[in-house]
Amino acid sequence: MKLGISLADFSWDIPVDGLGATVADLAQQADEAGFDKLGTLVTSVAYRHPGVLIKSMTALDVLSGGRTYFGVGAGAPFDPEPMGPRTVFEGEGLGIPFPPLAERFERLEEVLQLAHRMWQGDETPFHGRHYDLPRPLNSPNSVQRPHPPILVAGSGERKTLRLVARYADACNLFDLPGTGYADNVSHKLDVLRGHCAAAGRDYDDIEKTIASHYDFADHRTFLDHMRDLAGLGIDHVQLAPPGPWDEKRLADLATLLPEIRAM
């Protein structure tokens, strides 16, 4: 089983001008320890025009020598209520339109269609319901061929997992008890299997990834849980600790890599 880290908490007690070096040091440490690929987990279709988003992911793939995942999703699995001038919701606060969930799923499908076309080098016009690209140029194209792995995040049974079966190379489920994001993994994988059968897709071609917690206080219980996930068919776990990563936590997890890789 593969293992990655989710670098999403930046609450270190350091000056702002130290953030860049801290992130760079952790990234280098993770790379040298042998953790798995670089990627977005995940970007929302609402925040960037698809042409810019796909070209940005292509640039990341080129600059990393062909090591990136394209993780994308519909965004929040609900329709946020407008909160006005003192909003804490990022899209509203920044003045970025955040369409209703149903529309975001429509946009997600068009983004996935465009990703396949642009990575194929197809520059013919794209005319969708939400996006119109007269010439979807993508040059230079990605290092990974036919394209960087496309990961569609979320566990919605009617829409998200159907899009995984039709367009993606990987899914991303949730193993985060206490947060409202804890899937019945076996059931969700059965649903995905059904969507694959309907789409004529080989279920085994899809990498099964999951977001989970890292309990650095109890290695044995943690390893037992990783073994359970592997037994359910999970191929790749992305981990986050309580609070931000630091060098000690990362080094602690790295000692477990050989055992996890063997699962």
C-alpha positions as CSV (number, residue, x, y, z in Angstrom):
1,M,0.0,0.0,0.0
2,K,1.2,3.5,-0.8
3,L,1.4,6.3,1.7
4,G,1.2,10.0,1.3
5,I,0.9,13.0,3.6
6,S,-1.6,15.8,3.5
7,L,0.0,19.1,4.1
8,A,-3.0,21.3,4.8
9,D,-2.4,22.8,8.3
10,F,0.0,25.7,8.3
11,S,-0.5,26.8,12.0
12,W,3.2,26.7,12.9
13,D,4.2,29.2,15.6
14,I,6.7,30.9,13.3
15,P,6.8,34.3,11.4
16,V,5.2,34.4,8.0
17,D,8.5,34.8,6.3
18,G,9.5,31.3,7.6
19,L,6.6,29.4,6.1
20,G,8.2,28.9,2.7
21,A,11.4,27.4,4.1
22,T,9.3,25.2,6.5
23,V,7.2,23.8,3.8
24,A,10.2,23.2,1.5
25,D,12.1,21.4,4.3
26,L,9.1,19.1,5.0
27,A,8.6,18.4,1.3
28,Q,12.3,17.5,0.9
29,Q,12.2,15.3,4.0
30,A,9.0,13.5,2.8
31,D,10.6,13.0,-0.6
32,E,13.8,11.6,0.7
33,A,11.9,9.3,3.1
34,G,10.0,7.8,0.2
35,F,6.4,9.0,0.6
36,D,4.3,9.0,-2.5
37,K,3.3,11.4,-5.2
38,L,2.7,15.2,-5.3
39,G,-0.8,16.5,-6.0
40,T,-3.8,18.5,-5.2
41,L,-6.1,17.0,-2.6
42,V,-8.2,18.5,-3.9
43,T,-9.0,21.6,-5.9
44,S,-12.6,22.7,-6.4
45,V,-13.9,23.3,-9.9
46,A,-15.4,26.5,-8.6
47,Y,-12.2,28.3,-8.0
48,R,-10.4,28.3,-11.4
49,H,-11.3,28.3,-15.0
50,P,-10.7,24.8,-16.4
51,G,-8.3,25.8,-19.0
52,V,-6.1,27.6,-16.5
53,L,-6.5,24.7,-14.0
54,I,-5.5,22.0,-16.4
55,K,-2.5,24.1,-17.7
56,S,-1.4,24.7,-14.1
57,M,-1.5,21.0,-13.4
58,T,0.4,20.3,-16.6
59,A,3.1,22.8,-15.5
60,L,3.3,21.0,-12.1
61,D,3.7,17.7,-13.8
62,V,6.4,19.1,-16.1
63,L,8.3,20.8,-13.3
64,S,8.2,17.7,-11.0
65,G,9.4,15.4,-13.8
66,G,6.1,13.6,-14.2
67,R,5.1,13.0,-10.6
68,T,1.8,14.8,-10.0
69,Y,-1.8,13.7,-9.4
70,F,-4.7,15.9,-10.6
71,G,-7.0,15.8,-7.6
72,V,-10.3,17.6,-8.2
73,G,-13.8,17.6,-6.9
74,A,-17.1,19.5,-6.8
75,G,-16.2,21.4,-3.7
76,A,-18.2,21.5,-0.5
77,P,-20.8,18.7,-0.5
78,F,-23.6,21.2,0.4
79,D,-24.8,24.6,-0.7
80,P,-23.4,27.2,1.7
81,E,-25.8,29.8,2.9
82,P,-24.7,33.4,2.1
83,M,-23.3,35.0,5.3
84,G,-22.7,38.6,4.1
85,P,-19.9,41.1,4.7
86,R,-18.3,39.2,7.6
87,T,-18.4,35.8,5.9
88,V,-16.0,33.1,6.9
89,F,-16.7,31.1,3.7
90,E,-13.7,31.5,1.4
91,G,-15.5,31.7,-2.0
92,E,-18.0,34.4,-0.9
93,G,-15.3,36.4,1.0
94,L,-13.1,36.5,-2.1
95,G,-16.0,37.3,-4.4
96,I,-15.6,34.0,-6.3
97,P,-18.9,32.7,-7.6
98,F,-19.8,29.4,-5.9
99,P,-22.6,27.7,-7.9
100,P,-25.1,25.3,-6.3
101,L,-23.9,21.8,-5.8
102,A,-25.8,20.4,-8.7
103,E,-24.2,22.9,-11.1
104,R,-20.8,22.2,-9.7
105,F,-21.2,18.6,-10.5
106,E,-22.1,19.6,-14.1
107,R,-19.0,21.7,-14.2
108,L,-16.8,18.9,-12.8
109,E,-17.9,16.6,-15.6
110,E,-16.9,19.2,-18.2
111,V,-13.6,19.8,-16.5
112,L,-12.9,16.0,-16.6
113,Q,-13.8,15.9,-20.3
114,L,-11.5,18.9,-21.0
115,A,-8.7,17.3,-19.0
116,H,-8.7,14.2,-21.2
117,R,-8.9,16.3,-24.4
118,M,-6.2,18.8,-23.5
119,W,-3.8,16.0,-22.3
120,Q,-4.5,14.2,-25.6
121,G,-3.4,17.4,-27.4
122,D,-6.8,17.9,-28.9
123,E,-7.1,21.7,-29.7
124,T,-10.5,21.5,-31.3
125,P,-13.2,23.8,-29.8
126,F,-15.0,22.7,-26.7
127,H,-18.5,23.9,-26.3
128,G,-20.1,22.8,-23.0
129,R,-23.0,24.0,-21.0
130,H,-20.8,26.0,-18.7
131,Y,-17.5,26.4,-20.5
132,D,-16.6,27.4,-24.0
133,L,-12.9,27.1,-25.1
134,P,-12.3,28.0,-28.8
135,R,-8.8,26.5,-28.7
136,P,-7.8,24.5,-25.5
137,L,-4.1,24.7,-26.1
138,N,-1.9,22.8,-23.7
139,S,1.8,23.2,-24.6
140,P,4.1,21.9,-23.4
141,N,2.0,18.9,-22.6
142,S,2.4,16.6,-19.6
143,V,5.4,14.4,-18.9
144,Q,3.1,11.5,-17.8
145,R,1.3,9.9,-20.7
146,P,-1.4,9.7,-21.6
147,H,-1.9,12.1,-18.7
148,P,-1.2,12.6,-15.0
149,P,-3.5,10.4,-12.9
150,I,-6.9,12.0,-12.4
151,L,-8.3,11.6,-8.9
152,V,-11.9,12.6,-8.3
153,A,-12.5,13.1,-4.6
154,G,-15.7,12.4,-2.6
155,S,-17.9,9.5,-1.9
156,G,-21.3,10.5,-3.3
157,E,-22.9,7.4,-4.6
158,R,-25.0,8.8,-7.4
159,K,-22.7,11.4,-9.0
160,T,-19.1,11.4,-7.6
161,L,-18.4,7.7,-7.9
162,R,-20.1,7.6,-11.3
163,L,-17.7,10.3,-12.5
164,V,-14.8,8.2,-11.1
165,A,-15.9,5.2,-13.1
166,R,-16.2,7.3,-16.3
167,Y,-13.3,9.6,-16.2
168,A,-10.8,9.0,-13.3
169,D,-7.8,6.9,-12.5
170,A,-8.3,7.2,-8.7
171,C,-11.1,7.8,-6.2
172,N,-10.6,9.4,-2.7
173,L,-12.8,8.2,0.2
174,F,-12.9,9.4,3.8
175,D,-11.7,7.7,7.0
176,L,-12.0,10.7,9.4
177,P,-14.2,9.7,12.3
178,G,-15.5,12.6,14.4
179,T,-15.4,15.1,11.5
180,G,-18.6,14.1,9.6
181,Y,-16.4,12.4,6.9
182,A,-16.2,8.7,7.7
183,D,-17.3,6.4,5.0
184,N,-18.4,2.8,5.1
185,V,-15.5,1.9,2.9
186,S,-16.6,-1.5,1.8
187,H,-20.0,-0.2,0.8
188,K,-18.6,2.7,-1.1
189,L,-16.2,0.4,-3.0
190,D,-19.2,-1.9,-3.9
191,V,-21.0,1.2,-5.3
192,L,-17.9,2.1,-7.3
193,R,-17.7,-1.5,-8.6
194,G,-21.3,-1.2,-9.9
195,H,-20.7,2.1,-11.6
196,C,-17.6,0.6,-13.3
197,A,-19.7,-2.3,-14.6
198,A,-22.3,0.1,-16.0
199,A,-19.6,2.1,-17.7
200,G,-17.7,-0.9,-19.1
201,R,-14.7,0.0,-16.9
202,D,-12.3,-2.4,-15.2
203,Y,-12.7,-1.7,-11.5
204,D,-9.2,-2.9,-10.8
205,D,-7.8,-0.1,-13.0
206,I,-8.9,2.5,-10.5
207,E,-6.6,3.3,-7.6
208,K,-8.5,3.4,-4.3
209,T,-7.2,6.2,-2.1
210,I,-8.4,7.4,1.3
211,A,-7.9,10.3,3.6
212,S,-7.1,9.3,7.2
213,H,-5.6,10.4,10.5
214,Y,-2.2,9.5,11.8
215,D,-2.1,8.5,15.5
216,F,1.6,8.8,16.3
217,A,1.0,7.9,20.0
218,D,0.0,4.2,19.2
219,H,1.9,2.6,16.3
220,R,0.4,-0.8,16.7
221,T,-3.2,0.3,16.6
222,F,-2.4,2.6,13.7
223,L,-0.7,-0.2,11.8
224,D,-3.6,-2.6,12.5
225,H,-5.9,0.0,11.0
226,M,-3.8,0.5,7.9
227,R,-3.8,-3.3,7.5
228,D,-7.7,-3.3,7.8
229,L,-7.8,-0.6,5.1
230,A,-5.5,-2.6,2.8
231,G,-7.8,-5.7,3.4
232,L,-10.8,-3.7,2.2
233,G,-8.9,-2.9,-1.1
234,I,-7.4,0.5,-0.3
235,D,-4.3,1.1,-2.4
236,H,-3.1,4.5,-1.1
237,V,-3.6,6.3,2.2
238,Q,-3.1,10.1,2.7
239,L,-2.5,11.0,6.3
240,A,-2.8,14.1,8.4
241,P,-1.9,14.4,12.1
242,P,-3.8,16.6,14.6
243,G,-2.2,20.0,14.0
244,P,0.6,20.7,11.5
245,W,3.3,18.3,10.4
246,D,6.8,18.8,11.8
247,E,10.1,17.0,11.2
248,K,9.7,14.8,14.2
249,R,6.2,13.6,13.3
250,L,7.3,13.0,9.7
251,A,10.4,11.0,10.8
252,D,8.2,9.0,13.2
253,L,5.8,8.0,10.4
254,A,8.7,7.3,8.0
255,T,9.9,4.5,10.3
256,L,6.6,2.7,9.5
257,L,6.9,3.0,5.7
258,P,8.4,-0.4,5.0
259,E,5.7,-2.2,7.0
260,I,2.9,-0.3,5.3
261,R,4.4,-0.7,1.9
262,A,4.3,-4.5,2.4
263,M,0.6,-4.5,3.1
